[in-house]
Amino acid sequence: MMEDEVVRRRQWLSREEFLDLVAATNLIPGPNSTELAIHIGRRRAGFLGLIVAGTCFIFPAALIVTALAWAYVRFGMLPQAEALLYGVKPVVVAVIVQALWRLSRVAVKSGALAGIAALTLVAGFLGVNELALIFGAGVAMAVVRATTARPAAPAALALMPLFLFFLKAGSVLFGSGYVLLVFLRADLVERLHWLTEGQLLDAIAVGQITPGPVFTTATFIGYVLGGAAGAWVATLGIFLPAFVFVAVSGPLVPWLRRSATLGAFLDGVVVASLALMAIVTLQLGEAALIDVPTVALAAAAAFVLFRFDLNSAWLVAGGAGIGLIVRSLSAAG
């Protein structure tokens, strides 16, 4: 959706510039989608844009998750959202497929890059660490360029430990929010015993069913452990490093692109990132396309996107509505 809005509709960035920022987010710890929004804000309006873009990307999701966490603590259960997800997920798969197609046409600009993308795809399916793949692809492309180019606790829990824990999480986690699950389970459930296994799974579920970054799982956990203050302290802790990393690394992206060798490294990181996105898309498709209606919905969404280029936000909203209708009819039948 960012590529659609920022590159095609608003033309704030070229597709090449957008891909470079995607690559840059994969080279630093933190939530990729949030960091991409922050990068775009910095590129558009400097330091103030960095703050505005990141805050506006995080705040709505954090607010929604806080409300759900209140309902969870107050009533001991989460509002049901399966019907919404049933219709949204197939549309999201179609949206990602279209974005991958558009971005790959720009990123895969040589046989070497195509080969690196293919190898990354295979290695990703075999379970090789995604960070190793990203850096390996960058190094491999830099070597190719160099060798072929001519020389040149609940309620009573203190807020500071909560803040420091999520600050650490935001500082060391690479990749998407899904990596967060393993990290949280090891520390919050097994080592610190702040959460039960069931509470952690509920927190992850809320991060999945709400719009915005999956890292807002921290908002939910903060509320469960420390109320409203805990929710905002945890949110600040986990997202603050992303602002710092982007502020430091953002000015380096154009410098990397100007160097032939480092630019080649960035090219390798770009195609590896797209290959890993393709793997995630296939995994999402396996989870989302579970019956004839969802397959039909995904196919229809893909057709509309490629043929009419409709804004994907409308398709996601339509998918949610169709999901509610199909599930209601199924329940009635």
Secondary structure, 3 states (H helix, E strand, C coil): CHHHHHHHHCCCCCHHHHHHHHHHHHCCCCCHHHHHHHHHHHHHHHHHHHHHHHHHHHHHHHHHHHHHHHHHHHHCCCCCCHHHHHHHHHHHHHHHHHHHHHHHHHHCCCHHHHHHHHHHHHHHHCCCCHHHHHHHHHHHHHHHHHHHCCCCCCCCCCHHHHHHHHHHHHHHCCCCHHHHHHHHHHHHHHHCCCCCHHHHHHHHHHHHHCCCCHHHHHHHHHHHHHHHHHHHHHHHHHHHHHHHHHHHHCCHHHHHHHCHHHHHHHHHHHHHHHHHHHHHHHHHHHHHCCCHHHHHHHHHHHHHHHHHCCCHHHHHHHHHHHHHHHHHHHHHC
